[in-house]
Every structure is written in structure tokens, then in C-alpha cells.
Amino acid sequence: MRLRTANNKRRARAKRAFLRYWMTLKDNCQVCLGEKGGVRGNENRIRGLVACDYCHADGSARRMADAIASAASA
């Protein structure tokens, strides 16, 4: 069993603070730019486009990927 030394307590406190900060960051969604909310780190990749769970669920990402593909082929 590890002892809870002062250094271990500081490390645990710093880790909790970082996790609280991480949870406030927006998604890296390329469709809504993180405006729909969500948690960073669980984005989906659809046809090379990074989309949050909300854009993936309502089909926004697929429509945007189709629009990009049709514009590139035109």
C-alpha cells in the first residue's frame, strides 16, 4: 500500500484540476466548431471530417462531407 505523502497529494490535486479544466474545453468539431457542446476527446471521424456526437447524430456531418466532396469534384 502506498503512503499518501505530501507529494502524492499535490500530484493528485493537480490531476483533478487538469481534468476539471479539460471538461470545460469545447469539442474539436469541424462542423459546428464546438458550439453544440460535448466533451473533447470523443469526436467521430466521418469521411475525413472530425464531428462531435451531436453533429454525427443529427446528420450534419454527413451533409457537410457530401457538400465538400461535391464542391471538390466540380
C-alpha distance (Angstrom), angle and dihedral (degrees) to the residues before:
residue distance angle dihedral
M1 . . .
R2 3.80 . .
L3 3.73 119.0 .
R4 3.79 119.0 -122.5
T5 3.77 98.1 -120.7
A6 3.79 123.3 177.0
N7 3.80 90.5 -102.4
N8 3.82 92.1 53.5
K9 3.80 90.5 48.9
R10 3.82 91.1 51.6
R11 3.80 91.3 48.7
A12 3.82 92.1 49.4
R13 3.82 91.3 47.6
A14 3.80 91.3 49.8
K15 3.80 91.0 49.4
R16 3.82 92.0 51.5
A17 3.80 90.5 48.6
F18 3.81 91.1 51.3
L19 3.80 91.9 49.2
R20 3.81 91.0 50.5
Y21 3.82 89.0 51.0
W22 3.82 92.1 46.5
M23 3.81 91.3 53.8
T24 3.83 90.8 57.5
L25 3.82 93.9 56.3
K26 3.79 119.0 100.3
D27 3.79 125.2 -117.0
N28 3.81 118.8 -91.5
C29 3.80 89.3 -122.3
Q30 3.81 114.2 157.0
V31 3.79 92.4 -161.7
C32 3.81 104.2 54.6
L33 3.84 96.4 10.6
G34 3.79 90.2 -126.4
E35 3.82 96.0 -58.1
K36 3.81 94.5 124.3
G37 3.79 91.7 59.6
G38 3.73 127.2 -125.0
V39 3.76 135.1 142.6
R40 3.78 122.9 -74.3
G41 3.76 114.7 -113.7
N42 3.81 102.1 39.1
E43 3.79 99.6 77.6
N44 3.79 122.1 140.7
R45 3.80 126.3 -131.7
I46 3.81 113.8 -136.8
R47 3.81 116.4 -179.0
G48 3.80 90.4 -27.9
L49 3.81 94.2 -47.0
V50 3.82 120.8 116.0
A51 3.81 110.0 -132.6
C52 3.80 133.9 175.5
D53 3.80 121.8 -125.2
Y54 3.81 92.3 -98.8
C55 3.83 94.9 53.9
H56 3.80 89.9 44.3
A57 3.81 92.1 51.5
D58 3.82 97.6 47.9
G59 3.82 94.3 42.5
S60 3.82 97.0 -115.3
A61 3.79 92.5 126.8
R62 3.80 94.2 52.1
R63 3.82 91.9 48.9
M64 3.80 90.9 48.8
A65 3.82 92.2 47.6
D66 3.81 90.1 50.4
A67 3.81 90.7 49.9
I68 3.82 91.4 50.3
A69 3.81 91.5 48.2
S70 3.81 93.4 49.2
A71 3.82 92.0 47.2
A72 3.80 91.0 50.1
S73 3.80 92.8 50.4
A74 3.83 93.8 47.1
